[in-house]
């Protein structure tokens, strides 16, 4: 089944047509900068532009940087507050005519990693942690998602963890890999003490540079970079839309 997967991020909105059976992209990935401010009107217009870019008229899956409950946006840490309470899937469908399903962005990436990537065949507790503009998390227990965990909002050093340890903090404060890697390790030690998972999967665009800082990660839990890298959110959004459409397990 072919579905257009879209990944809405703090800096870019990316999409591609996905073969949901194989977990591969059938087109080149196309990226448009996220509008600022990221209001519903501006973001939905950008998503519509992306859909037009692919001349797409079918199912659309959207990974979104917020807690999402029954297609309704419930949080707005890295997007405009006016998103809260909006049925984003309905608004996108109204503007584009494409049946749309919305899912938290890291939950989406988790679907891709658990079915086709680093978490494949792991039946224990797996936590995907994506370091980008914020810190997104997804928890899978025996291959079942615990949705909308939003554990980048844990408090560390008197502020939310993502302000301290996200990749945006590394860029904002011009941290070297060692300093930032040790901050990431602090966060992961905290997560480890709460959940004692079987595996951490390190996601987000900075996962491409995992070798630069992995030596500073001293947690006992095995940690590996996401295999789908920048494509994970796109692939997972398409998988989530397929599940919603077919009403069957991924």
Secondary structure by P-SEA (a helix, b strand, c coil): cbbbbbbbcccbbbbbbbccccccccccbbbbcccccccaaaaaaaaaaaaaaaccccbbbbbcccccccccccccccccccccccaaaaaaaaacccccccccaaaaaaaaaaccccccccccbbbbbbbccbbbbbbbccccccccccccccccccccccccccaaaaaaacccaaaaaaaaaaaaaaaaaaccccbbbbbcccccccccccccccccccccccccccaaaaaaaaaaaaaaaacccc
